[in-house]
């Protein structure tokens, strides 16, 4: 589904990513990306979605080389993205913005998304008046509209409580499975990542440390030394 080959990104003299290889083979899976601040997680997401051109390497989706494709082309081809900060329309009701995006992307089953994220009670409320946890769910619901084949989420649980994080990931897993979406998730809440993700990749200083099943990654000495410490 997604293959990244020898991906490198530099900002002037700063090497943000160096020779990263990553493969997510199946649909309907949640793949977590973890690592300390400065590990290159958001840069990896930017390079995959076309917001940042790699200095070396290639990105393939469904076997097609999309390295030179634009952000717009990738979204129309089925790649969606959410960011660390919510990108909802604050002056519109939840219903208005969901229906607006659904009409643009030809979403055939908006009700499924609304119900999966338990947004029906908030549909007629203006988005900036609802709780922050609800706003995060709206943000991810917008990314899910249009039946994307690949969805990239940058810290979806940022600012949420433990209870809200668990609920958000439960909703996310349910929709990923139902819709056959491949989701790549950058998240600092490692407990949520190891609990809900099918596979996990750990980065440090722009390089890939290890990629594999959650328990194997959690016990890997390189990951413990670079990021988890005693939390492992």
C-alpha positions, 0 to 999 in steps of 0.5 A: 500500500505504501512504500518509502525508499531511502527517503532523505530531507534536508533543511539547508545544512540540517538533515531532518531525514536520512535514508528512511525505508518504510513499508505498510503492505496492507489495507485496514491497518493502523501503523504508528510512528514514534520517536523523541522530538526532532526525530523527523516524524512530521518531516516524514509525514510532510514528505509522504504527503508532498508538502516537503520535497525529498532531497533523495528517495522515492514514495510509492502508493499502490506501486505507483511512484508519486514522489513528484506529485502535488499535494492536490493530486495526492488528495484527489488520488486518495491520500488525506492528512490531519495536523497537530493543530485542528484544521476545522472551519470554526465558524461553521456548524459541524454538519455544514463543514462535514457536508461541504467536504463530503459534497466536494469529495463525493462521500457516499456514506457520511452517516457512517463517519458521523456515527463512528465518531459519535458526532451526531449530538454536535452536528448543529453546533458551531465548531468552535463552541464544542469541546476540544476533544469533539473538535479533534474528532471532527478534524479526523472525520474530515480527513476520513471523508471521500474514502481515502485509501491512505490517511496520515494523522499527525498527533491526533490525540494532542491535548486530549486526556487519557480517556479521550485518547482511548475513545478517539483511537477506538473510533479510529480503529473501527473506521479504519477496519470498516473502510479498509483505510491504511492509516499512518499515525504520529503520536506521542502517547506511546501507550495508545500507539502500542495498544491500538496500532498493528505495527510501529516504526521508531525514528531517532535523529532522522533515521529509522531505528526499528519497525515491527509489531508493537511488543517487539518495538517496545522491547527493542533496546535501541527504542528504550535507549532513544525514547522510552527509557523506564517507560518501557 
